[in-house]
Amino acid sequence: MKITVVGAGVSGLTTGIRLLEEGWNVKIMTENMSPNTVSDTAAAWWYPFLAEPIEKTNRWSSETFNELLRLKNIEGVDCITLRKGREYLEEKCGRPGWSFEIPYFRILEKEEVIEGYTFGWEMEAPVIEMNLYMPWLLSKFEDLGGVFELKKFNSIEEVPGKFIVNCTGIGARIMSEDETVIPVRGQVIYIEQDPGFGRFDQQPETLTYTIPRRDVTVLGGTAQKGDWDPNIRENDTEYILSKCEALWPELDRTKIVGQAVGLRPSRYEVRLEKENIDSRTIIHNYGHGGAGVTLSWGCADEVVRLLKNQ
């Protein structure tokens, strides 16, 4: 069976790989490829963020967690590492549902919670170096027999083929005429300094994170809804640094080595469903918000299930 995947971000590539592993003939058609995708600028620490519906995203994120560990431990993908991080919250709350599915998670002791917060937890999760992971996905897709074609479409109806998977991210706003897809602008800073463990405030209004990778630590962030500006803004740079310094006072600004901006493809909930248009089968897989990497393999497996059950 021949399948066309539209989009070559992390969702498109993981979906393409899964379909090839099932024995299908897969072509990815895309306007942009790595390193020119939003996925290339992802931070990226495994964490379900800005993604609904919870009952599904918890499952997809857990499936992705396990696959990332398998890739690290079995396939030796060295751009995936495990790091500990602490999430700080202003109010006490129950454990998130996904926390019961990962190996290491604990509630912080009172003395471990920093000033300005009253509650928090520590977890260990994969950190993915997207500048290396995206090329690895591309290579994996091609090694399995997948092919690419650079092509721009204005609507999903223009895409050739009987079976299509729509992984267009923010492009779904035009491709599927889905005005519920909106950008959530994220600006990050790269610094050559290791904080030891990650520090996080994942509330959209106060979003702050320090994600330690092997090469750099990624500082963030912003979650500016409806903002299409792809340019670095100095006021956001200062805003990010001031927030990160509150969580990590030892931060050394002289070690900053770069910045980037990405537009998260946000939607009120992930659209992962089958649609029939003129006797053609289309699987929509977009709207992952800030959790594209975190949901990628679980959503790819869901695409396979939908195609098998038609």
C-alpha positions in Angstrom: 0.0 0.0 0.0 1.3 3.4 -0.9 1.0 6.2 1.6 1.8 9.9 1.3 2.9 11.7 4.5 2.7 15.5 4.2 5.2 17.3 6.4 8.8 16.4 7.5 8.9 17.7 11.1 9.3 15.2 14.0 5.7 14.0 13.6 6.0 13.4 9.9 9.3 11.6 10.2 8.3 9.3 13.1 5.0 8.5 11.3 6.8 7.7 8.1 9.3 5.4 9.9 6.4 3.5 11.7 4.6 3.1 8.4 7.7 1.8 6.7 8.3 -0.7 9.5 4.8 -2.0 8.9 5.8 -2.7 5.3 4.0 0.1 3.5 5.5 2.2 0.7 5.9 5.7 2.0 6.7 9.1 0.4 7.1 12.3 2.4 6.0 15.4 0.5 7.0 18.6 2.2 7.8 22.3 1.7 10.6 22.3 4.3 13.0 19.7 5.6 15.5 19.7 8.4 17.2 21.9 9.5 14.4 24.3 8.4 11.5 22.9 10.4 10.0 24.0 13.7 11.0 20.7 15.2 14.7 21.6 14.7 14.4 24.4 17.2 12.6 22.3 19.9 14.2 22.4 23.3 13.5 19.3 23.7 12.8 17.7 27.1 10.2 14.9 27.3 7.2 16.6 29.0 3.5 16.8 28.0 3.0 20.5 27.5 0.1 22.5 25.8 -1.5 19.3 24.6 -5.1 18.0 25.0 -7.1 15.8 25.4 -5.3 14.6 28.5 -6.6 11.0 28.5 -5.1 10.5 25.0 -1.9 12.6 25.3 -1.0 10.8 28.5 -1.0 7.5 26.7 0.8 8.9 23.6 3.4 10.6 25.7 4.0 7.4 27.8 4.4 5.3 24.6 6.9 7.9 23.3 8.8 7.9 26.6 9.3 4.1 26.2 10.3 4.3 22.6 12.9 7.1 23.3 14.4 4.8 26.0 14.5 1.9 23.6 16.2 4.0 21.0 18.8 5.2 23.5 19.4 1.8 25.1 18.9 -0.7 22.3 19.7 1.3 19.1 22.4 3.4 20.7 21.0 6.8 19.6 23.4 8.9 21.7 21.6 12.2 21.1 19.0 11.0 23.6 20.1 11.3 27.2 18.3 10.9 30.5 18.5 13.9 32.9 16.7 14.8 36.1 14.6 17.9 36.4 12.6 19.7 39.0 9.2 21.3 38.3 8.2 24.1 40.7 4.5 25.0 41.3 2.8 27.9 43.1 0.1 25.6 44.6 0.0 22.0 45.8 -1.7 19.6 43.4 -2.1 16.0 42.6 0.4 14.0 40.6 -0.1 14.3 36.8 -1.5 11.2 35.2 1.6 10.6 33.1 3.9 10.5 36.2 2.6 7.0 37.0 4.0 5.7 33.7 7.6 6.8 34.0 10.4 5.1 36.1 11.5 8.0 38.3 9.2 10.6 39.9 9.0 11.9 43.4 7.4 14.8 45.3 10.0 17.4 46.5 10.6 17.8 50.2 9.6 21.2 51.6 13.2 22.4 51.9 13.9 21.5 48.2 11.2 23.9 46.9 12.8 27.3 46.0 11.6 30.7 47.1 8.4 31.9 45.3 6.9 28.4 45.1 5.2 26.1 47.5 5.3 22.7 45.8 7.1 20.6 43.2 8.4 17.3 42.0 11.5 15.7 40.5 11.5 13.4 37.6 14.0 11.8 35.2 13.2 12.1 31.5 14.8 12.0 28.0 16.5 15.1 26.7 16.7 15.1 22.9 19.3 17.1 21.0 17.2 18.0 18.0 20.1 19.2 15.8 21.3 15.6 15.8 18.0 13.7 16.3 16.3 15.2 13.2 19.1 14.1 10.9 19.0 10.7 12.5 15.3 10.4 11.8 15.9 11.5 8.2 18.5 8.8 7.8 16.4 6.1 9.4 13.5 6.9 7.1 15.7 6.7 4.0 17.4 3.5 5.2 14.0 1.9 5.5 13.2 2.8 1.9 11.3 6.0 2.4 11.6 8.8 -0.2 11.1 12.5 -0.1 9.8 15.1 -2.5 10.0 18.8 -1.9 6.5 20.2 -2.8 4.2 22.9 -1.6 0.5 22.4 -1.4 -2.3 24.9 -0.7 -4.9 22.3 0.4 -5.0 18.7 1.4 -7.1 18.0 -1.6 -4.1 18.8 -3.9 -2.0 16.0 -2.3 -1.8 12.9 -4.6 -2.6 9.4 -3.5 -5.4 7.3 -2.0 -3.9 7.2 1.6 -2.6 10.5 3.1 -1.2 11.4 6.5 -1.5 15.1 7.3 1.5 16.1 9.5 1.6 19.7 8.5 1.8 21.3 11.9 1.1 25.0 11.7 0.6 24.6 8.0 -2.7 22.8 8.7 -4.3 26.2 9.3 -4.1 26.6 5.5 -3.9 23.0 4.3 -7.0 21.9 6.2 -8.6 25.3 6.5 -8.4 24.7 10.3 -8.4 28.2 11.9 -8.2 26.6 15.4 -4.5 26.0 14.7 -2.5 29.0 15.9 1.1 29.7 16.6 2.5 29.8 20.1 5.8 31.6 19.7 8.7 30.2 21.6 12.1 31.9 22.0 15.1 30.1 23.5 18.7 30.9 24.5 21.6 28.5 24.3 24.3 28.7 27.0 27.5 26.7 27.5 26.9 26.0 31.2 25.4 22.9 32.9 22.9 23.5 35.7 23.3 20.0 37.0 19.6 19.3 36.8 16.8 21.0 34.9 14.6 23.6 36.5 11.1 24.2 35.3 8.0 26.3 35.7 5.7 24.9 33.1 2.7 27.2 33.6 2.1 29.1 30.2 1.9 32.5 32.0 5.3 32.0 33.8 6.9 29.5 31.5 10.6 29.0 32.5 13.0 26.1 31.8 16.6 25.2 31.9 17.2 22.0 29.8 20.7 20.6 30.2 22.0 18.9 27.0 25.5 17.5 26.4 26.5 20.5 24.2 24.5 23.4 25.7 21.7 24.2 28.1 18.5 25.5 26.6 17.0 28.4 28.4 13.3 29.4 27.9 10.9 30.5 27.4 7.9 32.2 25.9 4.4 31.0 25.0 3.1 33.9 23.0 -0.2 32.8 21.5 -1.1 34.1 18.1 2.4 35.6 17.6 3.9 34.9 14.2 7.2 36.8 14.7 10.1 34.5 13.8 12.7 37.1 14.9 14.8 37.2 18.1 13.5 40.0 20.3 15.8 41.5 22.9 13.1 42.2 25.4 12.2 38.5 25.3 15.9 37.6 25.8 16.0 39.7 28.9 12.7 38.3 30.1 13.9 34.7 29.7 17.2 35.4 31.4 15.6 37.1 34.4 13.1 34.2 34.9 15.9 31.6 34.5 18.1 33.4 37.0 15.3 33.2 39.6 15.4 29.4 39.3 19.1 29.1 38.7 21.1 32.0 40.4 24.4 30.7 39.1 23.5 31.3 35.5 26.5 33.0 33.8 25.3 35.4 30.9 28.8 35.5 29.5 28.4 31.9 28.4 25.5 32.5 26.0 26.3 31.2 22.5 23.0 31.5 20.6 19.3 32.0 20.4 16.4 30.7 18.3 12.6 31.1 17.7 10.0 28.5 16.9 6.3 28.7 16.3 4.6 25.8 18.1 1.5 24.5 16.2 -1.1 24.9 18.9 -4.7 23.7 18.8 -7.4 23.3 21.5 -6.6 19.6 21.2 -4.4 17.3 19.1 -6.2 16.3 15.9 -5.5 12.7 15.3 -8.4 11.2 13.4 -9.4 9.6 10.1 -11.4 11.5 7.4 -12.7 10.2 4.1 -12.6 12.7 1.3 -13.7 11.7 -2.2 -13.0 8.0 -1.6 -9.5 8.8 -0.2 -8.4 8.1 3.4 -6.7 11.0 5.2 -5.3 10.6 8.7 -4.8 14.0 10.4 -1.9 14.1 12.9 -1.3 17.7 13.9 -1.9 20.3 16.7 0.7 19.0 19.1 1.5 22.4 20.6 4.6 22.3 22.7 4.6 18.5 22.9 5.5 17.4 19.4 8.5 15.4 20.4 6.9 14.1 23.6 3.9 12.7 21.6 5.7 11.8 18.4 6.0 8.0 18.6 2.7 7.5 20.4 0.9 9.4 17.7 2.8 7.6 15.0 1.6 4.3 16.5 -2.0 5.7 16.6 -1.8 6.5 12.9 -0.8 2.9 12.2 -3.7 1.6 14.2 -6.2 3.9 12.3 -4.9 2.7 9.0 -5.1 -0.9 10.0 -8.7 -0.6 11.2 -10.2 1.0 8.2 
